[in-house]
Amino acid sequence: MLETSPTCSPSAPARAPIADPPDGWRAWVMVGAAFVVGFVVFGVTYSFGVFFKPIAAEFGAGRAATSAFFSITGLIFYLLGSVTGHVSDRFGPRVIVGIGAATMGAGLVLTAFIGKVWVGYLTYGIGVGVGAACVYVPTLAIIGGWFVRGRNTALGIAAAGTGCGTLLMPPLAAWMIERHGWRATDLVLGVVCAVLLAGCAIVVRRPPLAAAAGAERSLGGVVRSRAFIMLYASWVLATTALFVPFVFLPAFAVSHGASEVAASALLSLLGGMGILGRVGIGALSARIGMLRLFKGSVLVMAASYLIWLAVSAYHWQVVFAILLGLGYGIRISLMPAVLIEFFGLPNLGAILGIFFTASGISASLGPLLAGWIVDATDSYRWGIVFALATATLGLLAILPLRVDDAREARRARRLMV
């Protein structure tokens, strides 16, 4: 069973009653805020695939140079999360989320006025990346501390925001780009994102269980643990593969005869199938087991790339998006719960932020390496082979992880009390 309450000695002073008890109505407000943040952050960043061609065409940039927009954003987003998560643990999430709302909105608005590609690296790459880091990790990290009974379900619903954003935003962005151009689309997205995220900053607050949690295990001890290293390595590899279709799948589909809207629909389908995995995560993990289900999600992701590699017809690209979306949705929904299972609630924001640096590495490697491979070979095939190889290595990295590793981590936490 997860440790959700402090360990107290007989002589320990009584704690004050918790003003906002876990599993109450305010806890679900936090879930709603995390849902909206995930919708905005991933809806915007994962819509970059539909901006890819018009930006490349306007500036005459190659695939690698254009994909750098996404790579810089992802790198900053995930690497800075270790800082924003720690700040949120110390001072609460409200101020840092407010800063993120302003920064992300400003970054998108300024991108609408760029005249050179390298300026876009600053406005979009840094602006959106910093803003996303400030809003996403702090809001996701607080969910675990607001729940006892429904924690996995709450985390799944909160994570479903990323899937909903990926489902709805790419076709909406593609429709707006066709009618008004990519610059006007960025301008509108910037204003809307700033308003929505500012609303989330107003309602979020520090979780009651984090404030009442017991002794903290040092972050150094967490990072050096066998379980963390295995989870981290698997996440780097499998997410490197994941970023390849998020950037190149629409362009691949267009090159094989699909329309722009049909191509962007693949990203929507990928995100939509991810929602199914997220929403049903509580029941699935109870039936199958959290760690076993986590490994299974990575297996499904790796296997899906075989379809993308083997056949290029649009309906098979749909099958690929469905399978990858299911595996991706389950994996990202389980990730916070798995970290809580192994390392507990204390310092969860910092732990999540450190773990998210794995995605930063992936964001910097996946699109750039795949873009370089596609440019060098003038074919998407070897870029897909690269994604398949890294996804398979991600599965192999996590296979030796055992439930006993979680038990040992929990015993180590108890010994520190």
C-alpha positions in Angstrom: 0.0 0.0 0.0 1.2 3.5 -0.8 2.3 5.7 2.1 -0.1 8.6 2.2 0.1 9.7 5.8 3.0 10.7 8.0 4.8 8.3 10.3 4.5 9.5 13.8 6.1 8.5 17.1 4.1 8.3 20.3 5.7 11.5 21.5 5.2 13.4 18.3 3.0 16.5 18.7 -0.5 16.3 17.2 -0.9 17.9 13.8 -3.5 20.6 13.1 -6.5 19.4 11.2 -6.2 19.7 7.4 -8.4 22.6 6.2 -8.9 21.0 2.7 -9.1 17.2 3.2 -8.0 14.9 0.5 -10.5 13.4 -2.0 -12.8 16.4 -1.4 -14.3 18.8 -4.0 -11.3 21.1 -4.0 -9.1 18.1 -4.9 -11.2 17.7 -8.1 -10.7 21.4 -8.8 -7.0 20.7 -8.8 -7.6 17.8 -11.3 -9.5 20.2 -13.5 -6.7 22.7 -13.5 -4.1 20.1 -14.3 -6.4 18.8 -17.1 -6.6 22.3 -18.6 -2.8 22.9 -18.3 -2.1 19.5 -20.0 -4.6 20.4 -22.7 -3.0 23.7 -23.5 0.7 22.7 -23.1 0.6 19.5 -25.2 -2.1 20.8 -27.5 0.1 23.6 -28.5 3.5 21.9 -28.5 2.3 18.7 -30.3 0.5 20.8 -32.9 3.9 21.9 -34.2 3.7 19.1 -36.9 1.0 21.1 -38.7 3.1 24.3 -38.6 6.2 22.4 -39.9 5.6 22.7 -43.6 4.4 26.4 -43.8 7.2 27.6 -41.6 9.8 25.6 -43.6 8.4 26.9 -46.9 8.3 30.5 -45.8 11.9 30.6 -44.5 13.4 28.0 -47.0 14.6 26.0 -44.0 15.5 22.3 -44.1 13.8 19.6 -42.0 16.4 19.7 -39.3 16.4 23.5 -39.0 12.7 23.6 -38.8 12.4 20.7 -36.3 14.7 22.7 -34.0 11.7 24.8 -33.0 10.2 21.7 -31.4 13.5 20.4 -30.1 14.4 23.6 -28.3 10.9 23.9 -26.8 11.0 20.3 -25.6 14.5 20.5 -24.2 13.8 23.7 -22.2 10.3 22.5 -21.1 11.6 19.2 -19.7 14.9 20.3 -18.4 13.5 23.4 -16.6 10.9 21.2 -15.0 13.4 20.1 -12.4 13.7 23.7 -11.2 10.0 24.6 -11.4 9.0 21.4 -9.6 11.4 22.2 -6.7 10.2 25.8 -6.5 6.6 24.6 -6.4 7.4 22.2 -3.6 9.0 25.0 -1.6 6.6 28.0 -2.2 3.5 26.5 -3.7 2.3 26.4 -7.4 0.3 29.6 -7.8 3.1 32.1 -8.6 5.1 29.8 -10.8 2.0 28.8 -12.8 1.1 32.5 -13.2 4.6 33.2 -14.6 4.3 30.3 -17.0 0.9 31.6 -18.3 2.4 35.0 -19.2 5.6 33.5 -20.7 3.9 30.9 -22.9 1.3 33.3 -24.2 4.0 36.0 -24.9 6.2 33.4 -26.7 3.4 32.4 -29.1 2.3 36.0 -29.8 5.9 37.1 -30.5 6.5 34.1 -32.8 3.7 35.5 -35.1 6.0 38.4 -35.9 9.4 36.8 -36.5 11.3 37.6 -39.6 14.1 35.0 -39.3 14.2 31.3 -38.2 16.7 31.9 -35.4 14.4 34.5 -33.8 11.7 31.8 -33.7 14.1 29.7 -31.7 14.0 32.4 -29.0 10.3 33.3 -29.1 8.8 29.9 -29.6 11.6 27.6 -28.4 12.5 29.5 -25.2 9.1 31.3 -24.6 6.9 28.3 -25.0 9.4 26.0 -23.4 9.8 28.1 -20.2 6.1 28.7 -20.0 5.3 25.0 -20.4 7.8 24.1 -17.7 6.3 26.6 -15.2 2.8 25.4 -15.6 2.9 21.7 -16.3 5.1 20.1 -13.7 3.8 22.0 -10.7 0.1 21.3 -11.5 0.7 17.6 -12.2 2.8 17.2 -9.1 0.2 18.4 -6.7 -2.5 15.9 -7.7 -1.0 13.0 -5.8 -1.1 14.9 -2.5 -4.8 15.8 -2.9 -5.9 12.2 -3.1 -5.8 8.9 -1.1 -8.6 6.7 -2.4 -8.9 7.9 -6.0 -5.3 8.8 -6.7 -4.7 6.7 -9.8 -8.1 7.7 -11.3 -7.4 11.4 -10.6 -4.0 11.2 -12.1 -5.4 9.5 -15.2 -8.1 12.2 -15.6 -5.5 15.0 -15.2 -3.2 13.3 -17.7 -6.2 13.0 -20.1 -5.9 16.7 -20.7 -2.7 16.1 -22.7 -4.6 13.6 -24.9 -7.6 15.9 -25.4 -5.2 18.7 -26.4 -3.5 16.5 -28.9 -6.8 15.3 -30.2 -8.4 18.7 -30.8 -5.6 21.2 -31.4 -3.8 19.9 -34.5 -6.9 19.8 -36.8 -8.0 23.2 -35.3 -4.6 24.7 -36.0 -4.5 23.1 -39.5 -7.9 24.6 -40.3 -6.8 28.1 -39.0 -3.5 27.9 -40.9 -5.3 27.1 -44.2 -7.6 30.1 -43.8 -5.5 32.7 -42.0 -1.9 31.5 -42.1 0.4 30.2 -39.5 1.2 33.7 -38.1 -2.4 34.6 -37.3 -2.8 31.1 -35.8 0.1 31.6 -33.4 -1.2 35.0 -32.4 -4.7 33.6 -31.5 -3.2 30.6 -29.7 -1.0 32.9 -27.6 -3.9 35.0 -26.3 -6.1 32.0 -25.6 -3.4 30.1 -23.8 -2.5 33.0 -21.6 -6.1 33.4 -20.5 -6.7 29.7 -19.8 -3.4 29.2 -17.9 -3.9 32.4 -15.9 -7.2 30.9 -14.7 -5.4 27.7 -13.6 -2.9 29.8 -11.7 -5.7 31.4 -9.7 -7.2 28.1 -8.4 -4.2 25.9 -7.8 -2.8 25.5 -4.3 -0.4 23.4 -2.3 -1.7 19.8 -1.5 -2.6 18.9 2.1 -0.9 15.5 2.1 2.5 16.9 0.9 2.4 19.3 3.8 1.7 16.4 6.2 4.1 13.9 4.6 6.8 12.1 6.6 10.5 12.1 6.3 11.9 13.0 2.9 14.3 10.8 1.0 17.1 12.8 -0.4 16.8 13.6 -4.1 20.4 12.3 -4.6 19.3 9.0 -3.1 16.3 8.8 -5.5 18.3 9.6 -8.6 21.0 7.1 -7.8 18.6 4.3 -7.1 18.4 1.3 -9.4 14.7 1.8 -10.0 15.0 5.4 -11.0 17.9 4.7 -13.3 16.0 2.0 -15.1 12.8 4.1 -15.4 14.8 7.1 -16.6 16.7 5.2 -19.2 13.5 3.6 -20.6 11.8 7.0 -20.7 14.7 8.7 -22.6 14.7 5.9 -25.2 11.0 5.4 -25.7 10.2 9.1 -25.7 13.0 9.8 -28.3 11.0 7.4 -30.6 7.7 9.1 -29.7 8.8 12.5 -30.7 9.6 11.3 -34.2 6.0 10.8 -35.4 4.8 13.9 -33.5 7.0 16.0 -35.8 7.2 14.0 -39.0 4.0 11.9 -39.3 1.9 14.6 -40.9 4.6 15.4 -43.5 5.1 11.6 -44.1 1.3 11.2 -44.7 1.2 14.1 -47.1 4.2 12.7 -49.0 2.1 9.5 -49.5 -0.9 11.3 -50.8 -2.9 12.4 -47.8 -4.4 15.9 -47.6 -3.1 18.4 -45.0 -6.2 18.0 -42.9 -6.1 14.2 -43.1 -2.4 14.2 -42.2 -3.0 16.4 -39.1 -5.9 14.1 -38.1 -3.3 11.4 -37.5 -1.9 13.4 -34.6 -5.4 14.0 -33.3 -6.1 10.2 -33.5 -2.9 9.5 -31.6 -3.9 11.9 -28.9 -7.5 10.7 -28.9 -6.6 7.1 -28.4 -4.3 8.2 -25.6 -7.3 9.6 -23.8 -8.8 6.1 -23.6 -5.7 4.8 -21.9 -5.6 7.7 -19.4 -9.3 7.6 -18.3 -9.4 3.9 -17.7 -6.1 3.7 -16.0 -7.4 3.2 -12.4 -9.3 0.0 -13.2 -6.6 -1.4 -15.5 -3.8 -0.9 -13.0 -5.9 -2.6 -10.3 -6.6 -5.6 -12.5 -3.3 -6.0 -14.2 -0.8 -4.4 -11.7 0.7 -1.0 -12.1 4.2 -2.0 -13.0 3.1 -4.8 -15.4 0.8 -2.4 -17.1 3.5 0.2 -17.4 5.8 -2.3 -19.1 3.0 -3.4 -21.4 2.4 0.2 -22.5 6.1 0.5 -23.6 5.8 -2.8 -25.4 2.7 -1.6 -27.4 4.6 1.7 -28.3 7.6 -0.2 -29.6 5.5 -2.7 -31.6 3.5 0.1 -33.3 6.6 1.3 -35.2 6.7 -2.0 -37.1 3.5 -1.0 -38.8 4.7 2.5 -39.7 7.8 0.9 -41.1 6.2 -1.9 -43.0 3.3 -0.2 -44.8 2.6 3.4 -46.0 -1.1 3.3 -46.9 -3.1 5.9 -45.0 -5.3 3.3 -43.2 -2.2 1.6 -41.8 -1.0 5.0 -40.6 -4.3 5.2 -38.8 -3.6 1.8 -37.2 -0.1 2.9 -36.2 -1.5 6.1 -34.6 -4.1 4.1 -32.6 -1.6 1.7 -31.2 1.0 4.3 -30.4 -1.7 6.5 -28.8 -2.9 3.8 -26.5 0.5 2.8 -25.4 1.6 6.4 -24.9 -1.6 7.4 -23.1 -1.2 4.5 -20.6 2.5 5.1 -20.0 2.3 8.8 -19.3 -0.8 8.4 -17.0 1.0 5.8 -15.0 4.3 7.6 -14.7 3.4 9.9 -11.7 1.8 6.9 -9.9 4.8 4.7 -10.5 7.1 7.4 -9.1 4.9 7.8 -6.0 4.9 4.0 -5.6 8.7 3.9 -5.6 9.6 7.2 -4.0 6.6 8.5 -2.1 4.9 11.9 -1.9 7.6 14.1 -0.4 9.5 16.2 -2.9 7.3 14.8 -5.7 7.4 18.1 -7.7 11.2 18.0 -7.7 11.3 14.2 -8.5 8.8 14.7 -11.3 10.9 17.6 -12.6 14.1 15.6 -12.5 12.4 12.7 -14.2 11.1 15.0 -16.9 14.6 15.9 -17.9 14.5 12.5 -19.7 11.9 13.9 -22.0 14.1 17.0 -22.5 16.9 14.8 -23.7 14.5 13.0 -26.0 13.1 16.2 -27.4 16.6 17.3 -28.3 17.6 14.0 -29.8 14.5 12.6 -31.5 13.4 15.3 -34.0 16.9 16.5 -34.8 18.4 13.0 -35.4 15.4 11.8 -37.3 15.4 15.0 -39.4 19.1 14.6 -40.1 18.6 11.0 -41.1 15.7 11.9 -43.4 17.6 14.7 -45.0 20.7 12.5 -45.5 18.8 9.6 -47.0 16.0 11.6 -48.7 13.6 9.1 -47.2 11.4 8.8 -44.1 12.1 5.1 -43.9 15.4 5.3 -42.0 14.0 7.9 -39.7 11.3 5.3 -38.8 14.0 2.6 -38.3 15.7 5.0 -35.9 12.4 5.4 -33.9 11.8 1.6 -33.9 15.3 0.9 -32.6 15.1 3.5 -29.7 11.6 2.3 -28.8 12.8 -1.3 -28.5 15.8 -0.3 -26.4 13.3 1.6 -24.1 11.4 -1.6 -23.6 14.5 -3.6 -22.9 15.7 -1.0 -20.3 12.6 -1.5 -18.2 12.0 -5.2 -18.4 14.2 -6.2 -15.4 12.4 -3.8 -13.1 10.5 -5.7 -10.4 7.8 -5.1 -7.9 10.4 -6.0 -5.2 12.3 -2.8 -6.2 9.3 -0.7 -5.1 9.1 -2.6 -1.8 12.8 -2.0 -1.1 12.3 1.7 -1.9 9.4 1.9 0.6 11.5 0.1 3.3 14.3 2.6 2.7 12.0 5.5 3.2 10.7 4.0 6.5 14.2 3.5 7.8 14.8 7.3 7.3 12.0 8.3 9.7 
